[in-house]
Amino acid sequence: ARPRPPAQARRSAMAIQVVLKQPVILEEVDAEIIVVAGCALGFVAPKQPPHVLNVDNGTEMSSHGIKGDDLLVMVDGRDTRTMVHKEVADALRAAKEITFERPAAPADAADEDDSDAASGAEEAKPGAAAAVAPEGEPAAYPGDA
C-alpha cells in the first residue's frame, strides 16, 4: 500500500461566492465590525481578510452557507487583504459579488474524535484493582521489577 500524504496536505480551503441582493444593507458597528446581509465581519489584524464572527439565521448569508470563521477574501474581484476597514466597507456598499474562503480544518482537529489511545490516555476499566501501598511506600504495579 502506498503511504498517504499527511492530513494537512490533503485538506484545502473552500471558496464560496455570493452574489449580493441590491441594494446592499451594511452597518458599521464600530472600528472593527461591519455587518452585511446578516453577516458580522471582524477585522482581526492588518493584511488579514475580515473574519466572519456571526451569521444570523434566515439571512442572505446563512442561505449561502456562510459560517463563523469563514474569511471574506474578495469583493468584486478585489483582494481584501490589501484593503483597510474603510475600503472594505466602501467596496461592500457597491458590491455585486463577494467571495468567502472556509479555511481547511487542521489535521489534528479532524482527528480529535479518534480514540484516546492516540493521545496516550487510558480509561479505567470497571473492576480493575488499583495498586495500594502502605503509607509512605510507593505503589507496586504488575510488571514492576
C-alpha positions as protocol buffer text, in pm:
chain_id: "A"
residue {
  index: 1
  type: ALA
  ca { x: 0 y: 0 z: 0 }
}
residue {
  index: 2
  type: ARG
  ca { x: 120 y: 347 z: -87 }
}
residue {
  index: 3
  type: PRO
  ca { x: 163 y: 584 z: 209 }
}
residue {
  index: 4
  type: ARG
  ca { x: -97 y: 858 z: 223 }
}
residue {
  index: 5
  type: PRO
  ca { x: 14 y: 1223 z: 236 }
}
residue {
  index: 6
  type: PRO
  ca { x: -12 y: 1392 z: 575 }
}
residue {
  index: 7
  type: ALA
  ca { x: -365 y: 1501 z: 662 }
}
residue {
  index: 8
  type: GLN
  ca { x: -274 y: 1870 z: 632 }
}
residue {
  index: 9
  type: ALA
  ca { x: -159 y: 1816 z: 276 }
}
residue {
  index: 10
  type: ARG
  ca { x: -494 y: 1658 z: 185 }
}
residue {
  index: 11
  type: ARG
  ca { x: -708 y: 1943 z: 320 }
}
residue {
  index: 12
  type: SER
  ca { x: -765 y: 2264 z: 127 }
}
residue {
  index: 13
  type: ALA
  ca { x: -970 y: 2578 z: 171 }
}
residue {
  index: 14
  type: MET
  ca { x: -1314 y: 2600 z: 13 }
}
residue {
  index: 15
  type: ALA
  ca { x: -1425 y: 2914 z: -175 }
}
residue {
  index: 16
  type: ILE
  ca { x: -1788 y: 3034 z: -156 }
}
residue {
  index: 17
  type: GLN
  ca { x: -1909 y: 3302 z: -397 }
}
residue {
  index: 18
  type: VAL
  ca { x: -2213 y: 3510 z: -307 }
}
residue {
  index: 19
  type: VAL
  ca { x: -2399 y: 3738 z: -546 }
}
residue {
  index: 20
  type: LEU
  ca { x: -2545 y: 4008 z: -323 }
}
residue {
  index: 21
  type: LYS
  ca { x: -2902 y: 4132 z: -345 }
}
residue {
  index: 22
  type: GLN
  ca { x: -2918 y: 4502 z: -421 }
}
residue {
  index: 23
  type: PRO
  ca { x: -2914 y: 4742 z: -251 }
}
residue {
  index: 24
  type: VAL
  ca { x: -2656 y: 4601 z: -9 }
}
residue {
  index: 25
  type: ILE
  ca { x: -2755 y: 4658 z: 353 }
}
residue {
  index: 26
  type: LEU
  ca { x: -2443 y: 4741 z: 552 }
}
residue {
  index: 27
  type: GLU
  ca { x: -2398 y: 4855 z: 911 }
}
residue {
  index: 28
  type: GLU
  ca { x: -2066 y: 4970 z: 1057 }
}
residue {
  index: 29
  type: VAL
  ca { x: -2094 y: 4864 z: 1421 }
}
residue {
  index: 30
  type: ASP
  ca { x: -1754 y: 5002 z: 1526 }
}
residue {
  index: 31
  type: ALA
  ca { x: -1396 y: 5032 z: 1402 }
}
residue {
  index: 32
  type: GLU
  ca { x: -1357 y: 4654 z: 1395 }
}
residue {
  index: 33
  type: ILE
  ca { x: -1701 y: 4516 z: 1294 }
}
residue {
  index: 34
  type: ILE
  ca { x: -1916 y: 4551 z: 982 }
}
residue {
  index: 35
  type: VAL
  ca { x: -2249 y: 4372 z: 932 }
}
residue {
  index: 36
  type: VAL
  ca { x: -2351 y: 4295 z: 573 }
}
residue {
  index: 37
  type: ALA
  ca { x: -2664 y: 4098 z: 482 }
}
residue {
  index: 38
  type: GLY
  ca { x: -2685 y: 3939 z: 830 }
}
residue {
  index: 39
  type: CYS
  ca { x: -2315 y: 3855 z: 848 }
}
residue {
  index: 40
  type: ALA
  ca { x: -2091 y: 4018 z: 1110 }
}
residue {
  index: 41
  type: LEU
  ca { x: -1737 y: 4063 z: 982 }
}
residue {
  index: 42
  type: GLY
  ca { x: -1448 y: 4134 z: 1218 }
}
residue {
  index: 43
  type: PHE
  ca { x: -1119 y: 4298 z: 1130 }
}
residue {
  index: 44
  type: VAL
  ca { x: -866 y: 4096 z: 1326 }
}
residue {
  index: 45
  type: ALA
  ca { x: -534 y: 4237 z: 1204 }
}
residue {
  index: 46
  type: PRO
  ca { x: -386 y: 4443 z: 919 }
}
residue {
  index: 47
  type: LYS
  ca { x: -324 y: 4246 z: 600 }
}
residue {
  index: 48
  type: GLN
  ca { x: -570 y: 3979 z: 720 }
}
residue {
  index: 49
  type: PRO
  ca { x: -908 y: 3933 z: 549 }
}
residue {
  index: 50
  type: PRO
  ca { x: -1216 y: 4010 z: 759 }
}
residue {
  index: 51
  type: HIS
  ca { x: -1333 y: 3707 z: 958 }
}
residue {
  index: 52
  type: VAL
  ca { x: -1698 y: 3604 z: 986 }
}
residue {
  index: 53
  type: LEU
  ca { x: -1788 y: 3647 z: 1352 }
}
residue {
  index: 54
  type: ASN
  ca { x: -2155 y: 3552 z: 1330 }
}
residue {
  index: 55
  type: VAL
  ca { x: -2424 y: 3482 z: 1072 }
}
residue {
  index: 56
  type: ASP
  ca { x: -2787 y: 3542 z: 1167 }
}
residue {
  index: 57
  type: ASN
  ca { x: -3025 y: 3258 z: 1080 }
}
residue {
  index: 58
  type: GLY
  ca { x: -3266 y: 3325 z: 795 }
}
residue {
  index: 59
  type: THR
  ca { x: -3045 y: 3591 z: 632 }
}
residue {
  index: 60
  type: GLU
  ca { x: -2899 y: 3615 z: 285 }
}
residue {
  index: 61
  type: MET
  ca { x: -2558 y: 3496 z: 407 }
}
residue {
  index: 62
  type: SER
  ca { x: -2695 y: 3199 z: 601 }
}
residue {
  index: 63
  type: SER
  ca { x: -2884 y: 3087 z: 289 }
}
residue {
  index: 64
  type: HIS
  ca { x: -2547 y: 3070 z: 109 }
}
residue {
  index: 65
  type: GLY
  ca { x: -2395 y: 2856 z: 387 }
}
residue {
  index: 66
  type: ILE
  ca { x: -2160 y: 3122 z: 523 }
}
residue {
  index: 67
  type: LYS
  ca { x: -2040 y: 3024 z: 872 }
}
residue {
  index: 68
  type: GLY
  ca { x: -1835 y: 3165 z: 1157 }
}
residue {
  index: 69
  type: ASP
  ca { x: -1458 y: 3170 z: 1090 }
}
residue {
  index: 70
  type: ASP
  ca { x: -1507 y: 3195 z: 713 }
}
residue {
  index: 71
  type: LEU
  ca { x: -1291 y: 3470 z: 560 }
}
residue {
  index: 72
  type: LEU
  ca { x: -1407 y: 3746 z: 326 }
}
residue {
  index: 73
  type: VAL
  ca { x: -1127 y: 3730 z: 69 }
}
residue {
  index: 74
  type: MET
  ca { x: -1268 y: 3918 z: -232 }
}
residue {
  index: 75
  type: VAL
  ca { x: -1513 y: 4199 z: -301 }
}
residue {
  index: 76
  type: ASP
  ca { x: -1593 y: 4229 z: -673 }
}
residue {
  index: 77
  type: GLY
  ca { x: -1258 y: 4070 z: -756 }
}
residue {
  index: 78
  type: ARG
  ca { x: -1054 y: 4289 z: -520 }
}
residue {
  index: 79
  type: ASP
  ca { x: -841 y: 4113 z: -257 }
}
residue {
  index: 80
  type: THR
  ca { x: -949 y: 4226 z: 91 }
}
residue {
  index: 81
  type: ARG
  ca { x: -602 y: 4159 z: 235 }
}
residue {
  index: 82
  type: THR
  ca { x: -481 y: 4477 z: 63 }
}
residue {
  index: 83
  type: MET
  ca { x: -770 y: 4686 z: 198 }
}
residue {
  index: 84
  type: VAL
  ca { x: -825 y: 4869 z: 526 }
}
residue {
  index: 85
  type: HIS
  ca { x: -1158 y: 4866 z: 714 }
}
residue {
  index: 86
  type: LYS
  ca { x: -1297 y: 5177 z: 540 }
}
residue {
  index: 87
  type: GLU
  ca { x: -1204 y: 5045 z: 195 }
}
residue {
  index: 88
  type: VAL
  ca { x: -1379 y: 4714 z: 265 }
}
residue {
  index: 89
  type: ALA
  ca { x: -1690 y: 4897 z: 391 }
}
residue {
  index: 90
  type: ASP
  ca { x: -1697 y: 5125 z: 85 }
}
residue {
  index: 91
  type: ALA
  ca { x: -1642 y: 4831 z: -151 }
}
residue {
  index: 92
  type: LEU
  ca { x: -1919 y: 4626 z: 17 }
}
residue {
  index: 93
  type: ARG
  ca { x: -2172 y: 4911 z: -23 }
}
residue {
  index: 94
  type: ALA
  ca { x: -2134 y: 4887 z: -401 }
}
residue {
  index: 95
  type: ALA
  ca { x: -2052 y: 4515 z: -420 }
}
residue {
  index: 96
  type: LYS
  ca { x: -2226 y: 4277 z: -654 }
}
residue {
  index: 97
  type: GLU
  ca { x: -2025 y: 3965 z: -571 }
}
residue {
  index: 98
  type: ILE
  ca { x: -1819 y: 3867 z: -269 }
}
residue {
  index: 99
  type: THR
  ca { x: -1607 y: 3561 z: -211 }
}
residue {
  index: 100
  type: PHE
  ca { x: -1554 y: 3384 z: 120 }
}
residue {
  index: 101
  type: GLU
  ca { x: -1299 y: 3119 z: 194 }
}
residue {
  index: 102
  type: ARG
  ca { x: -1353 y: 2846 z: 450 }
}
residue {
  index: 103
  type: PRO
  ca { x: -1014 y: 2762 z: 600 }
}
residue {
  index: 104
  type: ALA
  ca { x: -923 y: 2396 z: 593 }
}
residue {
  index: 105
  type: ALA
  ca { x: -960 y: 2225 z: 928 }
}
residue {
  index: 106
  type: PRO
  ca { x: -622 y: 2150 z: 1083 }
}
residue {
  index: 107
  type: ALA
  ca { x: -533 y: 1784 z: 1062 }
}
residue {
  index: 108
  type: ASP
  ca { x: -526 y: 1743 z: 1440 }
}
residue {
  index: 109
  type: ALA
  ca { x: -874 y: 1899 z: 1478 }
}
residue {
  index: 110
  type: ALA
  ca { x: -1020 y: 1639 z: 1244 }
}
residue {
  index: 111
  type: ASP
  ca { x: -854 y: 1365 z: 1443 }
}
residue {
  index: 112
  type: GLU
  ca { x: -985 y: 1484 z: 1783 }
}
residue {
  index: 113
  type: ASP
  ca { x: -1273 y: 1238 z: 1773 }
}
residue {
  index: 114
  type: ASP
  ca { x: -1036 y: 943 z: 1735 }
}
residue {
  index: 115
  type: SER
  ca { x: -981 y: 712 z: 2028 }
}
residue {
  index: 116
  type: ASP
  ca { x: -792 y: 829 z: 2333 }
}
residue {
  index: 117
  type: ALA
  ca { x: -526 y: 567 z: 2257 }
}
residue {
  index: 118
  type: ALA
  ca { x: -363 y: 812 z: 2016 }
}
residue {
  index: 119
  type: SER
  ca { x: -312 y: 1066 z: 2294 }
}
residue {
  index: 120
  type: GLY
  ca { x: -188 y: 805 z: 2537 }
}
residue {
  index: 121
  type: ALA
  ca { x: -489 y: 847 z: 2766 }
}
residue {
  index: 122
  type: GLU
  ca { x: -625 y: 530 z: 2918 }
}
residue {
  index: 123
  type: GLU
  ca { x: -966 y: 470 z: 3072 }
}
residue {
  index: 124
  type: ALA
  ca { x: -1000 y: 280 z: 3398 }
}
residue {
  index: 125
  type: LYS
  ca { x: -1174 y: -49 z: 3340 }
}
residue {
  index: 126
  type: PRO
  ca { x: -1458 y: -137 z: 3575 }
}
residue {
  index: 127
  type: GLY
  ca { x: -1346 y: -386 z: 3836 }
}
residue {
  index: 128
  type: ALA
  ca { x: -976 y: -318 z: 3782 }
}
residue {
  index: 129
  type: ALA
  ca { x: -790 y: -323 z: 4110 }
}
residue {
  index: 130
  type: ALA
  ca { x: -584 y: -20 z: 4196 }
}
residue {
  index: 131
  type: ALA
  ca { x: -243 y: -78 z: 4347 }
}
residue {
  index: 132
  type: VAL
  ca { x: -246 y: 37 z: 4709 }
}
residue {
  index: 133
  type: ALA
  ca { x: 71 y: 56 z: 4914 }
}
residue {
  index: 134
  type: PRO
  ca { x: 118 y: 101 z: 5287 }
}
residue {
  index: 135
  type: GLU
  ca { x: 155 y: 465 z: 5383 }
}
residue {
  index: 136
  type: GLY
  ca { x: 495 y: 605 z: 5292 }
}
residue {
  index: 137
  type: GLU
  ca { x: 579 y: 330 z: 5040 }
}
residue {
  index: 138
  type: PRO
  ca { x: 544 y: 355 z: 4659 }
}
residue {
  index: 139
  type: ALA
  ca { x: 266 y: 154 z: 4500 }
}
residue {
  index: 140
  type: ALA
  ca { x: 372 y: -156 z: 4306 }
}
residue {
  index: 141
  type: TYR
  ca { x: 207 y: -234 z: 3975 }
}
residue {
  index: 142
  type: PRO
  ca { x: 209 y: -558 z: 3780 }
}
residue {
  index: 143
  type: GLY
  ca { x: 519 y: -570 z: 3565 }
}
residue {
  index: 144
  type: ASP
  ca { x: 731 y: -356 z: 3804 }
}
residue {
  index: 145
  type: ALA
  ca { x: 1069 y: -514 z: 3858 }
}
